[in-house]
Amino acid sequence: MIPTIDEAWALVTEFNQGEFHQKHARIVGDVMRYFALELGYGDEADFWQVVGLLHDLDFEQWPDQHCIKEQELLRARGVDERVIHVVASHGYLLTVDIQPEHQMEKVLYATDELTGLLGACAVMLPSRSIQDLEVKSVRKKFKNKKFAAGCSREVIQRGAEMLGWELDELFQRTILAMRASEYVE
């Protein structure tokens, strides 16, 4: 079973009570939908959005089992193994050895951490808006390991490499994706 967007959201809210995690799920879902449309997978846009919504299903309650526990939770609900593989693969080399293979998996891997970094960069702007964020600002903050220290630069860099994109291209494309999300200020 591949959950609908509404079913995926219901799962997110079942396991994530915090506003931060719920908002992050919405943003990553929107970013994934944007990339599906942008990269020629428009007929799979709902699927991409669903995996974006579900990717951190276990993080709030089981952070030490992230990308492991969610596999169990999704299997118990009869969710299709394709969904499970995608969401688990974003923990590659962190908590699981499931390597991102499909372009969708690589996009999720590259953008999950990056959305957090971009959000932190936007908050530092006078407008506090992603609409005003520029790549040069992101590049500067990316080099400062103390800024948004929880956002793994290694994962972002590895994700860009998996996609065959330069960092600046990943930054720019993800900024545009976040600008398109209704959940980003």
Secondary structure, DSSP 8 states (H G I E B T S, - for coil): ----HHHHHHHHHHH--SHHHHHHHHHHHHHHHHHHHHTT-GGGHHHHHHHHHHTTTTTTT-GGGTTTHHHHHHHHTT--HHHHHHHHHTTBTTTB-----SHHHHHHHHHHHHHHHHHHHHHTSTT--GGG--HHHHHHHHH-TTTTTTS-HHHHHHHHHHHT--HHHHHHHHHHHHHT-TT--
